Amino acid sequence: MRTAIGYFFLVLVIGAGIVGCKAKDDLAETPPPPPPPTPVQVDSVEIPEPVQPKTAIYYERTACFGTCPTFTFEALDNGMCFYEGRNFVDMIGKYKAEANAELFAEVFAIAEKLGYDTLQTTYDQPMVTDLPATITQIGDKRVNNRYQGPDLRELYNAIDSLIVKIDWSKDGSDQ
């Protein structure tokens, strides 16, 4: 019996060797895969990023304990304007419009005349309560004027006048 098992294993080992050689022969006959394609060099094309409009004018009046008008107004340098009236104003809700940027010229001229760029960023006294703030931004300069700040009524009146000149449409996004 031992010899039968021995022959069986011998045949098995020889058979595996033949099959292994045959498989090795098959691999030798298979051509190697082609090399990956060489990337084509293309001159780099610079695609400019879209220019995002910037705030040209921002004007906000904050609340008080009384009937202070509360709203925000923003005009972008591309002429798009946004208004949100909250309390004690004629236009309550969100509005948008497209205005001719030339309408902004008077506001810019008054800001320059008043030395707006030289103003401090904040005029406030946290210990004094119930005073509304008027926050404005002309270009990159922002001023929060709540307590003992400069007299900017001329600038505020010019922006109020600008808001009235714009043909507003109700913005449906607040519904």
C-alpha positions in Angstrom: 0.0 0.0 0.0 2.9 2.2 0.7 4.1 2.0 -2.8 0.7 2.8 -4.2 0.5 6.0 -2.1 4.1 6.7 -3.0 3.3 6.4 -6.7 0.3 8.5 -6.3 2.3 11.4 -4.7 5.0 11.0 -7.3 2.5 11.3 -10.1 0.9 14.2 -8.4 4.2 16.1 -8.0 5.2 15.4 -11.6 1.8 16.5 -12.8 1.9 19.7 -10.9 5.4 20.4 -12.2 4.2 19.9 -15.8 1.1 22.1 -15.3 3.3 24.7 -13.6 5.7 24.6 -16.5 2.9 24.9 -19.0 1.5 27.9 -17.1 4.9 29.4 -17.1 5.2 28.8 -20.9 1.8 30.5 -21.4 3.0 33.5 -19.5 6.2 33.6 -21.6 4.1 33.7 -24.8 1.8 36.5 -23.5 3.2 39.9 -24.6 3.8 42.4 -21.8 1.2 45.1 -21.5 1.9 48.3 -23.4 3.5 51.2 -21.4 1.1 53.9 -20.3 0.8 56.7 -22.8 3.2 59.6 -22.4 1.3 62.7 -21.2 1.1 65.4 -23.7 2.5 68.7 -22.5 0.1 71.6 -22.9 0.9 75.2 -22.3 -0.7 76.1 -19.0 -3.7 78.3 -19.7 -4.6 80.5 -16.8 -8.3 80.8 -16.3 -9.2 83.9 -14.3 -11.4 83.4 -11.3 -14.7 85.2 -11.6 -14.6 88.6 -10.0 -16.9 88.7 -7.0 -18.7 92.0 -6.6 -17.6 94.0 -3.5 -19.6 96.2 -1.2 -19.5 99.8 -2.4 -21.9 101.2 0.2 -23.4 99.6 3.4 -25.8 101.4 5.7 -27.5 100.0 8.8 -29.6 101.5 11.5 -30.0 99.3 14.6 -32.8 99.1 17.0 -33.5 101.1 20.2 -36.1 100.8 22.9 -38.4 103.2 21.0 -39.4 103.7 17.4 -36.0 103.9 15.8 -36.0 102.9 12.1 -34.3 99.5 11.7 -33.0 98.4 8.3 -29.9 97.4 6.3 -29.0 98.6 2.8 -26.1 97.3 0.7 -25.0 98.5 -2.8 -22.4 96.4 -4.6 -19.9 97.8 -7.0 -21.7 96.1 -9.9 -24.9 98.1 -9.2 -26.9 95.4 -7.4 -28.6 96.7 -4.3 -30.3 95.0 -1.3 -32.5 96.4 1.3 -34.1 94.8 4.4 -36.5 96.8 6.4 -37.3 95.5 9.9 -39.1 98.1 12.0 -40.5 101.6 11.7 -39.7 102.0 8.0 -42.0 102.2 4.9 -40.5 99.1 3.2 -40.7 96.1 5.6 -39.1 92.9 4.3 -36.4 92.2 1.7 -36.0 94.1 -1.5 -33.5 94.1 -4.3 -32.8 96.2 -7.3 -30.2 97.0 -9.9 -29.1 100.6 -9.9 -26.8 102.6 -12.1 -23.6 102.8 -10.1 -23.4 106.5 -11.1 -26.0 107.1 -8.4 -23.4 106.2 -5.8 -21.1 109.2 -6.9 -22.8 111.7 -4.5 -22.3 109.4 -1.5 -18.7 108.8 -2.4 -18.1 112.6 -2.8 -19.6 113.4 0.6 -17.6 110.6 2.3 -14.4 112.0 0.8 -15.4 115.6 1.9 -16.0 114.4 5.4 -12.7 112.5 5.6 -14.5 109.2 6.0 -11.3 107.2 5.4 -9.7 108.8 8.4 -12.4 108.0 10.9 -12.1 105.5 13.7 -13.8 102.1 13.2 -16.0 102.4 16.3 -17.5 105.2 18.3 -19.3 103.7 21.2 -19.7 103.5 25.0 -21.1 100.2 26.1 -22.2 101.6 29.5 -24.7 103.9 27.7 -27.8 101.9 26.7 -30.8 102.5 24.5 -28.9 104.2 21.7 -29.2 103.0 18.2 -26.1 102.6 16.1 -25.6 103.7 12.5 -23.1 101.5 10.7 -21.8 102.6 7.4 -19.2 101.2 5.0 -17.9 103.1 2.0 -15.6 100.9 0.0 -13.4 99.0 2.5 -13.8 101.4 5.4 -16.5 100.6 7.9 -17.6 102.9 10.8 -19.9 101.9 13.7 -21.2 105.3 15.0 -23.3 104.8 18.2 -22.0 107.2 20.9 -20.1 110.5 20.6 -18.9 109.9 17.1 -18.5 112.4 14.3 -21.5 114.2 12.7 -22.2 112.1 9.6 -25.8 113.3 9.0 -24.8 114.6 5.6 -23.6 111.2 4.6 -26.6 109.5 6.1 -29.0 111.9 4.3 -27.2 111.2 1.0 -27.6 107.4 1.4 -31.2 107.9 2.5 -31.8 109.9 -0.7 -30.1 107.2 -2.7 -32.4 104.5 -1.3 -35.4 106.5 -2.3 -34.2 106.9 -5.9 -33.8 103.2 -6.4 -36.7 101.2 -8.1 -37.0 98.3 -5.6 -38.6 94.9 -6.2 -39.8 92.7 -3.4 -37.4 89.8 -2.9 -39.2 86.6 -2.6 -36.5 84.9 -0.6 -38.0 86.1 2.7 -41.3 84.4 2.3 
